[in-house]
Amino acid sequence: MSDVNAAAIYETLYRLGITANYTGFFHAAYAVRLALQQPERMMLVTKWLYPEVARRYNTSWRAVERNIRAAAEMAWKNERPLLEQMAHTDLPRRPSASRFLAILVAWLEPKDVA
């Protein structure tokens, strides 16, 4: 995994108002972890990333996408200013599941400070 640990991912999701009593919390956290390990996974979310998360949680990739979409909806409704800060842009509508993951990955990836 990258330098970002699970606690940092969980903390970010908590700050966005997504708690561990939602399946999407764990699906999103694991998807972010995988994408931080191997960013190319973000290029093929439905063929590569979601199926990998689905295997881990013994479900379908469609259920993974739906649960992450629900998490994105929760963040957009409850903590939209923070989500927009993380995205570095205004979000006129809820981000798709893949866009939500991309926002989280970009926010959490270690930055080179020169």
URHUVEN-V727505 format. One record per residue. N is the residue number from 1. RES is the residue in one small letter. SS is DSSP state (h for helix, s for strand, l for the rest). D_CENTER is the distance of its C-alpha to the mean C-alpha in Angstrom with 2 decimals. Layout:
N:RES:SS:D_CENTER, N:RES:SS:D_CENTER
This chain:
1:m:l:15.32, 2:s:l:15.14, 3:d:l:16.54, 4:v:l:13.39, 5:n:l:13.93, 6:a:h:12.18, 7:a:h:13.76, 8:a:h:12.16, 9:i:h:8.56, 10:y:h:10.13, 11:e:h:12.09, 12:t:h:9.47, 13:l:h:8.07, 14:y:h:11.85, 15:r:h:12.76, 16:l:l:10.79, 17:g:l:12.90, 18:i:l:10.71, 19:t:l:12.95, 20:a:l:13.52, 21:n:l:15.89, 22:y:l:13.33, 23:t:h:12.45, 24:g:h:9.04, 25:f:h:8.44, 26:f:h:9.40, 27:h:h:7.99, 28:a:h:4.27, 29:a:h:5.96, 30:y:h:8.05, 31:a:h:6.21, 32:v:h:4.99, 33:r:h:8.59, 34:l:h:10.09, 35:a:h:9.05, 36:l:h:10.39, 37:q:h:13.36, 38:q:l:14.03, 39:p:h:12.62, 40:e:h:14.75, 41:r:h:12.49, 42:m:h:10.62, 43:m:h:14.12, 44:l:h:14.52, 45:v:h:11.44, 46:t:h:13.88, 47:k:h:16.45, 48:w:h:14.82, 49:l:h:11.16, 50:y:h:11.20, 51:p:h:14.74, 52:e:h:14.05, 53:v:h:11.63, 54:a:h:14.33, 55:r:h:17.04, 56:r:h:15.71, 57:y:h:15.63, 58:n:l:18.67, 59:t:l:17.53, 60:s:l:17.21, 61:w:h:14.58, 62:r:h:15.31, 63:a:h:14.57, 64:v:h:11.13, 65:e:h:10.50, 66:r:h:12.35, 67:n:h:10.61, 68:i:h:7.08, 69:r:h:9.41, 70:a:h:11.13, 71:a:h:8.42, 72:a:h:8.04, 73:e:h:11.82, 74:m:h:12.22, 75:a:h:10.61, 76:w:h:12.67, 77:k:h:15.71, 78:n:h:15.79, 79:e:l:14.52, 80:r:h:14.82, 81:p:h:16.71, 82:l:h:14.16, 83:l:h:11.37, 84:e:h:14.13, 85:q:h:15.06, 86:m:h:11.75, 87:a:h:12.05, 88:h:l:15.75, 89:t:l:16.97, 90:d:l:17.95, 91:l:l:15.91, 92:p:l:18.77, 93:r:l:16.72, 94:r:l:13.39, 95:p:l:10.93, 96:s:l:10.49, 97:a:h:7.60, 98:s:h:7.72, 99:r:h:8.37, 100:f:h:5.58, 101:l:h:3.36, 102:a:h:6.81, 103:i:h:7.26, 104:l:h:5.12, 105:v:h:6.77, 106:a:h:9.89, 107:w:h:10.09, 108:l:h:9.96, 109:e:l:12.01, 110:p:l:15.55, 111:k:l:17.88, 112:d:l:21.42, 113:v:l:23.84, 114:a:l:27.27
